[in-house]
Amino acid sequence: MNVVFFGSAAFAVPALKALTNAHHVSLVVTQPDRPAGRGLGVREPVVKQAARPLGLSVIQPARTDDAIDELKAAAADVFVVAAYGQLLRREVYGIPPKGTINIHASLLPKYRGAAPIHWAILHGETTTGISTFFIEDGMDTGDILLQAEASIGPDETAGELHDRLAVLGAECILETLAGIHAGTLLPWPQPGDGVSYAPKMTHEHARIEWRRIARDVHNTVRGMNPWPGAYSFIDGDRVKVHRTKLTGIRVGDLAPGCLAVPETGRFLVATEDELIELVEVQRECRSSMTGEQCLRGLRAAQRFTDSPDTAP
């Protein structure tokens, strides 16, 4: 099949490579180059970088509507979208005769929106998956073509799950296009029950609330790794927490956010119900380190706070 591919972020790269091997990708549409990083140097979208060695034609319209003439000229059978970063209007998604298909990292109708992987982990889900569906005017509301389940490990981070689902998404889009081509894959409408949403992550979502139970804190850390990174404050300094471990140890008299006795050699912090171990942390302007390494510079009387200005 002749495919036009829309994608920008790393999640889309395995699908692009798989489609290039199995079909004719006549055009890749991605976001414009933008300033990024601390130095605000101009950075190319990951999909653009992946498309270059594949010899694919790439366009980067500021608005997808501005590229309608080029999209029509590609004469594609189908458009495929994965982590593109812009909503497509009917004037765009209605161009190809076989429709426009999105690869989404959840089992729809759960977690419609921009951050389904983060929210699945934040909510402690043990199962997620990939859905391919026809794009329509609503937010991830179109008829489903194919779904594939994937388990979520109890300590798995958003980054680790992202990479697994990206590969599964590539497998699913190939199976989806094969079914469409053969006429054996029939779409079905999403059910009205079980709808939930996954809005874009912000730094406020990443702030650790020690007054919650240990499992919720653990899920926050997992769900925010690698971005935006779960964080808290100690002695006014921001500390990013990259990995934690549930211990099952009751907190006793310790208030949430308080450090346990450091003689244990483990970086243990009180939550609402149990002590949680900080396995990998990063103090402000320093490199990532183990919890044990960070603990050496702390005192038992110290505690984490909600902001740099909050008194311990």
Phi, psi and omega per residue, in radians:
M1 nan 2.639 3.056
N2 -1.564 2.108 -2.982
V3 -2.114 2.381 2.851
V4 -1.816 2.254 -3.039
F5 -1.926 2.270 3.080
F6 -1.938 2.102 3.112
G7 -2.980 2.714 -3.141
S8 -2.360 -0.802 -2.998
A9 -1.556 3.014 -3.042
A10 -1.060 -0.530 3.131
F11 -0.969 -0.520 -3.050
A12 -1.431 -0.289 -2.980
V13 -1.128 -0.823 3.111
P14 -1.021 -0.649 3.114
A15 -1.154 -0.733 3.123
L16 -1.065 -0.795 -3.128
K17 -1.134 -0.718 -3.141
A18 -1.124 -0.742 3.141
L19 -1.155 -0.651 3.123
T20 -1.105 -0.610 3.130
N21 -1.312 -0.513 -3.005
A22 -1.865 -0.328 -3.061
H23 -2.422 -3.133 3.062
H24 -1.730 1.905 3.083
V25 -1.605 1.811 -3.035
S26 -1.451 -0.347 -3.083
L27 -2.795 2.470 3.031
V28 -2.024 2.251 3.119
V29 -1.956 2.169 -3.117
T30 -2.440 3.026 -3.119
Q31 -1.237 2.746 3.048
P32 -1.125 2.710 2.993
D33 -1.066 2.443 -3.099
R34 -2.455 2.729 3.047
P35 -1.106 2.456 -3.124
A36 -2.708 2.793 3.108
G37 1.412 3.074 -3.087
R38 -1.123 -0.642 3.138
G39 -1.425 -0.082 -3.135
L40 0.946 0.622 3.016
G41 -1.268 2.627 -3.117
V42 -1.211 2.246 -3.080
R43 -2.134 2.377 3.074
E44 -1.380 2.552 2.996
P45 -1.017 2.571 -3.120
V46 -1.023 -0.657 -3.136
V47 -1.120 -0.673 3.087
K48 -1.075 -0.740 3.122
Q49 -1.112 -0.660 3.141
A50 -1.269 -0.555 -3.085
A51 -1.277 -0.488 -3.043
R52 -1.050 -0.926 3.139
P53 -1.196 -0.254 3.090
L54 -1.480 -0.093 3.109
G55 1.258 0.490 -3.066
L56 -1.641 2.572 3.057
S57 -1.320 2.342 -3.076
V58 -2.217 2.375 2.962
I59 -2.164 2.668 -3.071
Q60 -2.348 1.192 -3.114
P61 -1.241 2.475 3.057
A62 -1.118 -0.645 3.028
R63 -2.225 2.299 -3.092
T64 -1.044 -0.556 3.127
D65 -1.036 -0.458 -3.117
D66 -1.250 -0.225 -3.063
A67 -1.879 0.299 -3.057
I68 -1.011 -0.720 -3.129
D69 -1.090 -0.750 3.119
E70 -1.172 -0.636 3.126
L71 -1.164 -0.707 3.105
K72 -1.179 -0.663 -3.119
A73 -1.153 -0.435 3.128
A74 -1.180 -0.353 3.090
A75 0.910 0.755 -3.107
A76 -1.304 2.618 2.992
D77 -1.307 -0.603 -3.018
V78 -2.652 2.579 2.945
F79 -1.781 2.457 3.061
V80 -2.131 2.295 -3.072
V81 -2.118 2.340 3.067
A82 -2.627 2.031 3.080
A83 0.858 0.874 -3.086
Y84 -1.417 -0.764 3.088
G85 1.750 0.021 3.029
Q86 -2.362 2.523 3.007
L87 -1.333 2.466 3.116
L88 -1.706 2.298 3.070
R89 -1.418 2.857 -3.117
R90 -0.979 -0.606 -3.133
E91 -1.075 -0.399 3.128
V92 -1.697 -0.965 -3.039
Y93 -1.204 -0.264 3.111
G94 -1.532 0.028 -3.081
I95 -1.213 -0.914 -3.019
P96 -1.316 2.513 -3.079
P97 -1.145 -0.487 -3.134
K98 -1.726 0.158 3.012
G99 1.629 3.111 3.122
T100 -2.066 2.179 -2.999
I101 -1.986 2.303 3.093
N102 -1.826 2.494 3.017
I103 -1.797 2.002 -3.029
H104 -2.082 2.413 -3.024
A105 -1.586 0.958 2.971
S106 -2.819 2.960 3.040
L107 -1.622 1.558 -3.111
L108 -0.996 2.524 0.285
P109 -1.557 0.186 3.088
K110 -1.296 2.469 3.009
Y111 1.020 0.940 2.942
R112 -1.255 2.436 3.085
G113 2.214 -2.888 -2.906
A114 -1.412 -0.426 -2.976
A115 -2.295 0.989 -3.074
P116 -1.149 -0.564 -3.119
I117 -1.202 -0.821 3.125
H118 -0.999 -0.859 -3.025
W119 -1.227 -0.554 3.082
A120 -1.075 -0.734 3.131
I121 -1.278 -0.723 3.110
L122 -0.996 -0.620 -3.125
H123 -1.545 0.090 3.067
G124 1.266 0.436 3.116
E125 -1.127 2.570 3.070
T126 -1.865 -0.146 3.125
T127 -2.426 2.434 3.014
T128 -2.521 -2.646 3.122
G129 2.894 -2.824 3.139
I130 -2.141 2.439 2.990
S131 -2.175 2.323 2.901
T132 -1.849 2.402 -3.072
F133 -2.678 2.773 3.076
F134 -1.334 2.242 3.092
I135 -1.253 2.414 3.004
E136 -2.402 -2.918 -3.035
D137 -1.188 -0.532 -3.101
G138 -1.310 2.927 3.102
M139 -1.376 1.749 3.100
D140 0.999 0.705 -3.068
T141 -1.864 -0.023 -3.000
G142 -1.225 2.945 -3.135
D143 -1.105 2.390 -3.088
I144 -1.451 2.458 3.088
L145 -1.823 -0.761 -3.063
L146 -2.687 2.520 3.035
Q147 -2.365 2.529 3.104
A148 -2.417 2.257 -3.105
E149 -1.456 2.692 3.027
A150 -2.533 2.398 3.096
S151 -1.365 2.777 3.063
I152 -2.055 2.128 3.136
G153 -1.187 2.652 -3.077
P154 -1.122 -0.406 3.117
D155 -2.021 0.128 -3.068
E156 -1.207 2.399 3.130
T157 -1.578 2.908 3.094
A158 -1.061 -0.663 3.139
G159 -1.143 -0.721 3.135
E160 -1.178 -0.734 3.115
L161 -1.176 -0.685 3.086
H162 -0.933 -0.827 -3.089
D163 -1.153 -0.666 3.122
R164 -1.189 -0.743 -3.113
L165 -1.226 -0.530 3.088
A166 -1.078 -0.716 3.105
V167 -1.188 -0.748 3.106
L168 -1.105 -0.655 3.100
G169 -1.076 -0.674 3.093
A170 -1.104 -0.731 3.109
E171 -1.121 -0.715 -3.090
C172 -1.188 -0.660 -3.109
I173 -1.222 -0.598 3.071
L174 -1.131 -0.754 3.113
E175 -1.140 -0.661 3.126
T176 -1.103 -0.848 -3.124
L177 -1.149 -0.625 3.095
A178 -1.100 -0.729 3.124
G179 -1.167 -0.674 3.098
I180 -1.144 -0.768 -3.131
H181 -1.093 -0.667 -3.116
A182 -1.452 -0.199 -3.102
G183 1.310 0.342 -3.093
T184 -1.793 -0.118 -3.081
L185 -1.898 2.000 -3.108
L186 -1.901 2.243 3.139
P187 -1.226 2.688 3.052
W188 -2.344 2.581 -3.088
P189 -1.228 2.582 3.069
Q190 -1.190 2.478 3.100
P191 -1.187 2.677 3.117
G192 -1.347 -0.375 3.136
D193 -1.573 2.680 3.042
G194 1.415 0.286 3.140
V195 -1.322 2.320 3.006
S196 -2.513 2.924 -2.999
Y197 -2.215 2.681 -3.088
A198 -2.309 1.369 -3.111
P199 -1.170 2.869 -3.132
K200 -1.001 2.470 3.122
M201 -1.239 2.572 2.993
T202 -2.252 2.925 3.122
H203 -1.139 -0.450 3.110
E204 -1.159 -0.618 3.079
H205 -1.078 -0.445 -3.027
A206 -1.526 -0.117 -3.137
R207 -1.263 2.232 -3.097
I208 -1.332 2.292 3.074
E209 -1.862 1.733 -3.054
W210 -1.193 -0.273 3.127
R211 -1.366 -0.057 3.053
R212 -1.539 2.925 -3.131
I213 -1.203 2.795 -3.035
A214 -1.023 -0.694 -3.114
R215 -1.124 -0.636 3.092
D216 -1.156 -0.708 3.092
V217 -1.105 -0.775 3.120
H218 -1.038 -0.745 3.139
N219 -1.188 -0.599 3.066
T220 -1.086 -0.805 -3.133
V221 -1.105 -0.779 3.124
R222 -1.101 -0.794 -3.055
G223 -1.222 -0.376 -3.126
M224 -1.722 0.056 -3.138
N225 -1.749 2.090 0.219
P226 -1.651 -0.223 -3.100
W227 -2.369 2.449 0.037
P228 -1.470 -0.046 3.115
G229 1.619 1.994 3.117
A230 -1.111 2.522 -3.077
Y231 -2.593 2.823 3.020
S232 -2.647 -3.006 -3.097
F233 -2.298 2.469 3.041
I234 -2.455 2.212 -3.042
D235 0.941 0.604 3.103
G236 1.436 -0.113 -3.133
D237 -1.692 2.426 3.069
R238 -1.294 2.365 3.072
V239 -2.178 2.124 3.023
K240 -1.501 2.406 3.118
V241 -1.979 1.972 -3.051
H242 -1.596 -0.615 -3.113
R243 -2.547 2.495 3.100
T244 -2.335 2.960 3.113
K245 -2.454 2.325 3.053
L246 -1.287 2.438 -3.074
T247 -1.972 -0.440 -3.062
G248 1.329 0.102 -3.114
I249 -1.560 2.164 3.138
R250 -1.170 2.643 -3.017
V251 -1.364 -0.386 -3.069
G252 1.159 -2.225 -3.075
D253 -1.604 0.002 -3.086
L254 -1.265 2.401 3.070
A255 -1.430 2.672 3.120
P256 -0.945 2.345 -3.124
G257 1.648 -0.231 -3.122
C258 -1.360 2.534 3.055
L259 -1.382 2.471 3.031
A260 -1.374 3.040 -3.112
V261 -0.975 2.114 -3.042
P262 -1.221 -0.247 -3.124
E263 -1.096 -0.222 3.106
T264 -1.205 -0.342 -3.084
G265 1.386 0.019 3.125
R266 -2.051 2.477 -3.124
F267 -1.448 1.567 -3.066
L268 -1.854 2.321 -3.112
V269 -2.251 2.478 -3.127
A270 -1.375 2.416 2.957
T271 -1.995 -2.808 3.139
E272 -1.161 -0.602 -3.027
D273 -2.168 -0.575 -3.044
E274 -2.433 2.861 2.973
L275 -1.378 2.446 3.072
I276 -2.075 2.461 -3.125
E277 -1.643 2.259 3.036
L278 -1.550 1.947 -3.016
V279 -1.571 -0.684 -3.136
E280 -2.436 2.164 -3.080
V281 -2.359 2.967 3.132
Q282 -2.586 1.911 3.093
R283 -1.330 2.769 -3.042
E284 -0.988 2.281 3.108
C285 1.125 0.400 3.098
R286 -2.234 2.924 3.103
S287 -1.375 2.825 3.069
S288 -1.105 2.533 -3.133
M289 -2.546 2.907 3.081
T290 -1.274 2.808 3.088
G291 -1.051 -0.683 3.131
E292 -1.084 -0.710 3.127
Q293 -1.131 -0.748 -3.138
C294 -1.168 -0.614 -3.068
L295 -1.106 -0.494 -3.078
R296 -1.083 -0.453 -3.128
G297 -1.687 0.187 -3.083
L298 -2.028 2.861 3.110
R299 -1.984 2.688 -3.109
A300 -1.081 -0.502 -3.075
A301 -1.352 -0.197 -3.107
Q302 -1.297 2.774 3.098
R303 -2.611 2.750 3.078
F304 -1.425 2.556 3.134
T305 -2.242 2.913 -3.068
D306 -1.294 -0.424 -3.109
S307 -2.610 2.866 -3.139
P308 -1.153 -0.325 -3.096
D309 -1.695 -0.068 -3.119
T310 -1.364 2.257 3.120
A311 -1.229 2.448 3.122
P312 -1.211 nan nan
